[in-house]
Amino acid sequence: MRSELFSAENLEKESAQPGLRLQNSKLLKAELNGEFMARVGSMVAYQGQVQFEALGSGGLGKFLKQKLTGEGVPLMKVSGHGDVFLAENAADIHLIDLEPGDGLSINGANVLAFDSTLNYDIKMVQGAGALSNAGLFNCVFSGYGRIAVTTKGTPVVLTVDQPTYVDPQAAICWSANLQTGYHRAEQLGLGTLLGRTTGERFTMSFAGQGFVVVQPSEEPPGGLAGAAQGQQQQGGIIGNLLGH
């Protein structure tokens, strides 16, 4: 049987080391010898002895935060021995290696998989609450390990060494140490700017030293807080959960 389908670039890529790596730009391969965390529903194929265990948003505390904020990652624990292939609507996949002392703030909708050695929590994005009574939340990762994130299209990584402004829908992730803020579009002379909002139209600012990853797409992410209705009742609970 002959076909370009069977060319070397489409054959499964093998490695002697376990862990997360790219099969191609839209397919993640996890060579499994232990466990890792992945987005529920992202598995497209697997080989070997593999178990899948749904974890909600990663524990009771994170589950409650996800319900109240709308942010979070519906997770499954993948364990055993074998090869697992993951994808998310043919989105582009990128690998980021975190080391001790690093911190990454990321929209939960763009988290595909990560090593179980990493820690993550759901936190309000600094400056978001000032523009609306419904806040904006992100997942913050730290520790040592690898995380796979998705983008729609090829992103650009902006080095933040001067005031930087991004449409919130296009901001995928950024250095957790950056100072963030939100500005109404008309204050910046941008007119009508449809961003990742909680009922307002604004752009997001970054200051400090670090980076922000921007995708060439503006899609409503999964990181919005609930609607303003009922937010005041939930506000106290969210504040307690987030330590504010």
C-alpha positions as CSV (number, residue, x, y, z in Angstrom):
1,M,0.0,0.0,0.0
2,R,1.4,3.4,-1.0
3,S,0.3,6.9,0.0
4,E,1.8,10.2,1.0
5,L,-0.2,9.7,4.1
6,F,2.5,7.2,5.2
7,S,5.4,9.6,4.8
8,A,7.9,9.9,7.6
9,E,6.5,13.2,8.8
10,N,3.2,11.6,9.7
11,L,4.6,8.5,11.4
12,E,4.5,8.3,15.2
13,K,7.6,10.0,16.7
14,E,9.4,7.8,19.3
15,S,11.5,9.0,22.3
16,A,13.4,7.1,25.0
17,Q,12.4,9.7,27.6
18,P,8.9,9.8,29.1
19,G,6.9,13.1,29.2
20,L,5.0,15.6,27.1
21,R,6.3,16.4,23.6
22,L,4.9,17.5,20.2
23,Q,3.9,14.9,17.7
24,N,3.2,17.8,15.3
25,S,2.1,21.4,15.7
26,K,-1.5,20.3,16.6
27,L,-1.0,17.0,18.3
28,L,0.6,16.4,21.7
29,K,2.1,13.1,22.6
30,A,2.6,12.0,26.2
31,E,5.0,9.1,26.6
32,L,3.5,7.9,29.9
33,N,5.4,6.2,32.7
34,G,3.5,7.5,35.8
35,E,0.9,10.2,35.5
36,F,0.1,13.7,34.2
37,M,-2.9,16.0,34.0
38,A,-5.0,16.8,30.9
39,R,-8.1,18.6,29.8
40,V,-11.1,16.4,29.9
41,G,-12.1,15.3,26.4
42,S,-8.7,16.1,24.8
43,M,-7.6,12.5,24.3
44,V,-7.7,11.4,20.7
45,A,-5.8,8.1,20.9
46,Y,-3.7,6.0,23.2
47,Q,-1.7,2.8,23.3
48,G,-0.8,0.6,26.3
49,Q,-2.2,0.3,29.8
50,V,-3.6,3.7,30.5
51,Q,-6.2,4.9,33.1
52,F,-8.3,8.1,33.0
53,E,-9.7,9.6,36.1
54,A,-11.9,12.8,36.0
55,L,-10.9,15.3,38.7
56,G,-13.3,18.2,38.0
57,S,-11.2,21.4,38.3
58,G,-8.5,19.8,40.4
59,G,-9.9,19.3,43.9
60,L,-12.8,20.7,46.0
61,G,-11.3,24.1,46.5
62,K,-10.6,24.6,42.9
63,F,-13.9,23.1,41.9
64,L,-15.8,25.7,44.0
65,K,-13.6,28.5,42.6
66,Q,-14.4,27.3,39.1
67,K,-18.1,27.3,39.8
68,L,-18.0,30.8,41.2
69,T,-15.6,32.4,38.8
70,G,-16.2,30.6,35.5
71,E,-12.4,29.9,35.3
72,G,-10.6,26.7,35.8
73,V,-9.6,23.6,33.9
74,P,-11.8,20.5,33.8
75,L,-9.1,18.0,34.5
76,M,-8.5,14.3,34.2
77,K,-5.6,12.4,35.7
78,V,-3.9,10.1,33.1
79,S,-1.8,7.3,34.6
80,G,-0.2,4.1,33.6
81,H,2.3,3.1,30.9
82,G,1.9,3.8,27.2
83,D,1.4,6.6,24.7
84,V,-1.4,9.1,24.9
85,F,-2.2,11.6,22.1
86,L,-4.1,14.9,22.9
87,A,-5.5,17.7,20.8
88,E,-8.1,20.5,21.1
89,N,-10.1,21.5,18.1
90,A,-7.0,21.4,15.8
91,A,-5.5,24.4,17.8
92,D,-1.8,25.0,17.7
93,I,0.1,23.5,20.7
94,H,3.1,25.0,22.5
95,L,5.2,23.6,25.3
96,I,6.5,25.7,28.2
97,D,9.0,24.4,30.8
98,L,8.6,26.0,34.2
99,E,11.5,25.9,36.7
100,P,11.4,26.7,40.5
101,G,10.7,30.4,40.9
102,D,8.8,30.7,37.6
103,G,5.2,31.7,37.5
104,L,2.8,31.6,34.5
105,S,-0.7,33.2,34.5
106,I,-2.8,31.6,31.8
107,N,-6.4,31.6,30.6
108,G,-7.8,28.2,31.7
109,A,-9.4,27.7,28.2
110,N,-5.8,27.4,26.8
111,V,-4.5,24.7,29.1
112,L,-4.2,21.3,27.4
113,A,-2.0,19.3,29.7
114,F,0.7,19.6,32.3
115,D,3.0,17.6,34.5
116,S,1.6,16.6,37.9
117,T,4.6,18.1,39.5
118,L,3.3,21.6,38.8
119,N,1.0,23.5,41.1
120,Y,-1.9,25.7,40.0
121,D,-4.5,27.9,41.5
122,I,-7.3,30.2,40.3
123,K,-6.7,33.9,41.1
124,M,-8.3,37.2,40.2
125,V,-6.3,39.1,37.6
126,Q,-4.8,42.2,39.2
127,G,-6.8,45.3,38.2
128,A,-9.7,43.5,36.7
129,G,-12.2,44.2,39.5
130,A,-11.9,48.0,39.2
131,L,-13.9,48.1,35.9
132,S,-16.8,45.9,36.7
133,N,-18.6,44.2,39.6
134,A,-17.7,40.8,38.0
135,G,-14.0,40.0,38.1
136,L,-11.6,38.3,35.7
137,F,-9.8,35.2,36.7
138,N,-6.8,33.1,35.4
139,C,-5.0,29.9,36.4
140,V,-1.6,30.5,37.8
141,F,1.0,27.8,37.5
142,S,4.3,27.4,39.4
143,G,6.8,24.8,40.4
144,Y,8.9,22.5,38.1
145,G,7.5,20.8,35.0
146,R,6.1,21.2,31.5
147,I,2.8,22.6,30.5
148,A,1.1,22.4,27.0
149,V,-0.9,25.5,26.0
150,T,-3.1,26.0,22.9
151,T,-3.4,29.0,20.6
152,K,-5.6,29.7,17.6
153,G,-3.0,30.5,15.0
154,T,0.7,31.3,15.4
155,P,1.2,33.6,18.4
156,V,3.7,36.4,19.1
157,V,5.7,36.6,22.3
158,L,6.0,40.2,23.4
159,T,8.9,41.1,25.7
160,V,7.4,43.5,28.3
161,D,10.1,46.1,28.9
162,Q,7.9,49.1,28.2
163,P,4.2,49.8,28.7
164,T,2.3,47.1,26.7
165,Y,-1.4,46.9,25.8
166,V,-3.2,43.8,24.6
167,D,-6.8,42.9,23.7
168,P,-7.7,40.6,26.6
169,Q,-9.3,38.1,24.3
170,A,-5.9,37.7,22.5
171,A,-3.8,37.4,25.6
172,I,-3.1,33.7,26.2
173,C,-0.6,33.8,29.1
174,W,2.0,36.0,30.7
175,S,4.7,36.1,33.4
176,A,2.9,35.9,36.7
177,N,5.1,38.7,38.1
178,L,3.9,41.3,35.7
179,Q,1.7,44.1,36.9
180,T,-1.6,44.1,35.0
181,G,-4.3,46.7,34.6
182,Y,-7.4,47.4,32.6
183,H,-8.3,50.6,30.8
184,R,-11.5,51.6,29.1
185,A,-10.9,51.8,25.3
186,E,-12.0,55.4,25.0
187,Q,-9.4,56.4,27.6
188,L,-6.7,55.2,25.3
189,G,-8.3,56.8,22.2
190,L,-9.1,53.4,20.7
191,G,-12.8,54.0,20.3
192,T,-14.8,50.8,20.5
193,L,-12.6,47.9,21.4
194,L,-14.3,44.6,22.0
195,G,-12.1,42.8,24.5
196,R,-12.4,40.0,27.1
197,T,-14.8,41.9,29.3
198,T,-17.3,41.5,32.1
199,G,-19.7,44.0,30.5
200,E,-17.1,46.7,29.8
201,R,-15.0,47.5,26.7
202,F,-11.4,47.8,27.7
203,T,-7.8,46.8,26.9
204,M,-5.3,45.1,29.2
205,S,-2.0,46.7,30.2
206,F,1.2,45.0,31.3
207,A,4.2,46.5,33.2
208,G,7.4,45.2,34.7
209,Q,9.8,42.7,33.2
210,G,8.5,39.5,31.5
211,F,6.5,38.4,28.5
212,V,3.0,38.1,27.3
213,V,1.8,35.6,24.6
214,V,-0.7,37.0,22.1
215,Q,-2.6,34.9,19.6
216,P,-3.9,36.2,16.3
217,S,-7.5,35.6,17.2
218,E,-10.1,37.2,19.5
219,E,-12.4,34.5,20.8
220,P,-14.4,34.7,24.0
221,P,-12.3,32.6,26.5
222,G,-13.4,30.4,29.4
223,G,-12.1,32.8,32.0
224,L,-15.0,35.2,32.6
225,A,-16.6,35.5,35.9
226,G,-20.3,34.9,36.1
227,A,-22.8,37.5,35.1
228,A,-23.3,40.5,37.3
229,Q,-26.6,39.1,38.5
230,G,-25.9,37.4,41.8
231,Q,-22.3,38.5,41.9
232,Q,-22.6,40.5,45.1
233,Q,-23.8,37.4,46.9
234,Q,-21.0,35.4,45.5
235,G,-18.4,38.1,46.1
236,G,-17.8,37.3,49.7
237,I,-17.4,33.6,49.0
238,I,-14.9,34.2,46.2
239,G,-13.0,36.6,48.4
240,N,-12.6,33.9,51.1
241,L,-11.6,31.3,48.6
242,L,-9.0,33.5,46.9
243,G,-7.6,34.8,50.2
244,H,-8.8,38.5,49.6
